[in-house]
Amino acid sequence: MTIKRKPRRQWRRTAAALLAAGGVLYVVAATAASQDFSSAIRALGERNTIALGLLQGQLEGLWSGGSLPLHTALAIGQSPILFSGQEAVMDLRRTEEEDDTGVEPAVPSGDGEMKPPAEPVVPVPEIPEKAPLPLVFADNGVQARTLTPTSPEGYVVTGDVYISNRSEHSFDETLFDGTFAAALSEEEGPKVLIVHTHGSEAYTMPAGQEYVSSGDCRTTDCDFNVVRVGEELAKTLEEAGIGVVHDPTLHDYPEYSGAYGRSLTAAEAAMKEHPSISLVLDIHRDAVSDADGTPYKVVSNVAGVNAAQMSFIIGTDGGGLEHDGWQENLKLASALQQRLLDRFPTLMRPISVRNSRYNQHLTPGALLVEMGAAGNSLDEALLSARLLGQAIAQTFQMEETG
């Protein structure tokens, strides 16, 4: 019986194929935890530069316009990150073949002819990015004022925060020690509920941007009233990784009376459905006028444009409704206000403490926020909503990290 021996060349090919396949499998295993091609290459560099060489060798077919060997394609197919990085490996190969003059060697074209070497690479100086264009808001023609306290008289002052106490309760600056009870829930789900007890409250629009009115500076069109401002606030919080439930219901339309009772029912239902909700923000807008009854807008200069001044309204049990934890709502408002004032010294009007409860007994993280006044434009209120959302996210994320 005669045993046919494989030619020596065939044995060499078989051994090379097995070695290459083993190398590719090693590459796949070494990069299994990588999230992208760059991290895969780093992983190879950390383990063994031989593995990277094996991968480059197996991709040689791509260098000449061919395809991957079958055993290589099957192995690399188990690592989509590596497979998607074929072009990067080819670029790496080209880089290694460049000589000290920076000129690439001649490479074969698809028809077998040699392409001439590329011209020397001349470094191009980096062009600095242009500064972002300034914000531009259309003028709505309403007189603007910036309301800031000129004296601590009549206020409780803590840090840069001025508090107007219009309730029957007494408190002083010793209440504020930098702590507050509100915290983002550790339960899965949204953390913030945004409601609008007076959702039809709207702003004064520039010429050409008017809305259909449902009352004095009010509209049911949620592209123009405070529901739109709540939408901007929700978007900012979600961009920061904080889940939001935004209820766009107009609790003040068609009937204004009883709006707080209706918004309370809606808030309780949302919190029952989402036990993870920790903060409840009721977004309004104020209405201010001078001694003659002429409305004006309240503004703060931010990035060269007017942002609507904001104010926190804090309810208590002074009106007879149960609300034992109102001080915690106040401490949270003070902490948020200080953070905003650190960046924008005139953005906040004084905090106002009232006898009414404003549904703030729902959680120690419940606030009523006045986003500007009727004389402000919608653009000014939207800018402030973004700034408020950033401050909320920063405040609670710092609390989480300690």
Salt bridges, closest charged atoms under 4 A:
GLU60 OE1 - ARG93 NH1 2.66
ASP91 OD1 - ARG94 NH1 2.77
GLU97 OE2 - ARG93 NE 2.99
ASP177 OD1 - LYS331 NZ 3.83
GLU201 OE2 - HIS198 ND1 3.57
GLU201 OE1 - HIS284 ND1 3.74
GLU232 OE1 - ARG228 NH1 2.97
GLU232 OE2 - ARG386 NH1 3.03
ASP247 OD2 - HIS251 NE2 3.85
ASP252 OD2 - ARG218 NH1 3.09
GLU273 OE2 - HIS274 NE2 3.75
ASP282 OD2 - HIS284 NE2 3.11
ASP286 OD2 - ARG349 NH1 3.14
ASP317 OD1 - HIS169 NE2 2.56
GLU328 OE2 - LYS331 NZ 3.65
GLU380 OE2 - LYS297 NZ 2.90
